[in-house]
Amino acid sequence: MTTNTANTAYSATAPERAEIDALQEPAVVEFGANWCGYCQAAQSLIATAFARHPRVRHIRVEDGKGRKLGRSFGVKLWPTLIFLKEGKEVARLVRPANADAIAEALGRIDTDA
């Protein structure tokens, strides 16, 4: 499970949904694939937005056919970012086009920023 924003690779090992639901700290689960052009294009936007929210846990998960975690969240397009506060979804961005939208969603879960 990748939690470092500097590492842009998606982890093939996904946590269980119960583990995600039990998170107490603010977190973003990012679904995508390492070969996905949309995912690669979004990385600089995501990094820019996360720069002001270092305490938010960032979990990158490789998604695709048969991947349970992505299906449990209803992910259909990549990248999809799920913003969680105390394990509950607060916001979702699909193929984000600007860092401001990501920063706004981060602000909703990172109230100490």
N, C-alpha and C positions, 0 to 999 in steps of 0.2 A: 504494500500500500504506500504510494508516494505521497509525501506531505510537504515536500520542499518545492517552492515556486521556481527555483532556479533550474530544477530538473524538469524538462518539458516532455519526458517520455511517459506514456500511459502504462500503468502497471497491469500485467496480465493476471495478477492475483488480486481478486476483489474481496473486500470484507463481506461478512454476512449482513443482510439487511438489519437484523436485530442489533448488530454492533453499531451501525450508522444511527439507528433510532435511539440508541442509548447515549449518544454523544451529548455532553453537557456544554462543551465549549462551542463557540461559533465555528461553523465549518462550511466549506464548499466542496461538493462532490462534482468533479468535472468528468463527463463521459465523452470519449472520443476514440480515435485510433491513430497510431503513429504515422500511418501512410496517408491519412485524411488531409487534403489540401485546405479545407475550411479550418480544421483544427490547427494546422501549422500557421495559417494566416492570423488566427486569433491570439497566438501566444504572446506577442508583444503588447497587445491591448490588455490581456489578462495580467501580465507582469506589471504593467504600469498601474493598473487599478489596485493590485495587491500590495504595491510598494508602501501605501499608506495604511495598510491593515496587516501588520506582521503577526499579530496574535491570532488571526483567523487560520484555522487548519485547512489546508488545501489538499484534497485527496483526488488524484488523477487515476481513473479506472478505464482500462481498455474495454470497449463495448463491442457488441456484435451479436450475431445469431447465437441463440442458446445461452447468452450471458444473463444469469438470473437477476443480478442487481439492477442493471439497466432496465430490464423488463418490469421489475417491481416499481420503478419510478415512471414507467411509460415513455421511456426515451425512444425517439424515432429518428432524430437528426443529430448530427455532431457538428461542433461540440455543443453539449448541453451542460449548463452549470446549474446545479441545485444548491440554493443557499439555505442553510439550516441554522436554526437557533434552538438550543436544547433538544436537538434531534427531530425537530419539526420543520417542514418545508415552509419558508417564508417568501421566497421568490425563486423564479426560474428564468433563465435566459437561454435561448436557442440561437446558435450562430450569432453571437453578439457582434455588432458592427462598430461599436465605439467604447472607449474606456470609461466614459462618463456613466453609461448604463450599468456597467459592471461595478463601478465605484458607488453608485446610488444603492444598488442591491447589497453591496458589502456594508454600507452604512446602516442598513436596516437590521443586520445581524451583529455588527460590531459596535455596540452602543458606547463603548469606552474609548472609541477613536477620537 
